[in-house]
């Protein structure tokens, strides 16, 4: 029977079949260590547990990295965001500002657009992934935005500013970076907070490679720029009262931080009251 089959099979198919059947010998002779798959299919003793072994290997192949940026943030922050929190972050992208130019910064932050030392080290196949600000730490995205010792004093200033507005929020990077607020955070204050946080993101990104702490003065000027942009957008869309509700209290605090000469130099005068 075996002789009859051998005589009927194509010569080249027979050679390939013989090669396949001798794969066990090939694995034994080779210098490299056999792969897990090779070990499974060339086990010389028994087929016992073969299906379980194959299943375990297939499960390994299914452990693909997620492409969802919010889930990637969750992994870096050591958190598992709920479906509700993910929806909050997605909604924040669309509603954080009436100006697309300003909203763009929030979009870029959420989708992890910015280059970091870690990412550049992978691209260039280099071993140097230290923070560009010179602190010596590993430059992950979370480090560059939040953990760096040259950035932390700036975030402390932002939170002090919040307290002057009677806004109490935990110092959680998920709030300024993704717009994911605690459930008990007052909804009417979120618009004000979002403006302050997006302005902070602009200033931190500007000093991404500079060995310095982002300055509060730059941040205040950026907030004023956003204030001006949203003012003209509100006038155009007939939403002035909504603009007043969002900015009135914050405008007063910003102006109180400036000297008269600074106000005159930068043209920073109230657009709500007109003086």
Buried (B, 14 or more C-beta within 10 A) or exposed (E): EEEEEEEEEEEEEEEEEEEEEEEBEEBEEEEEEBEEEBEBBBBEEEEEEEEEBEEEBEEEEEEEEEEEBBBBBBEBBEBEBEEEBBEBBBEBBEBBBBBEEBBEBBBEBBBBEBBBBBBBBEEEEEEEBBBBBEBEBBBBBBBBBBBBEBBEEBBEBBBEBBEEBEBEBEEBBBBBBBBBBEEEBEEEBBBBBBBBBBBBBBBBBEBBEEEEBBEBEBBBBBBBBBBBBBBEBBEEEEBEEBBBEBBEBBBBEBBEEBEEEBBEEEEBEBBBEEE
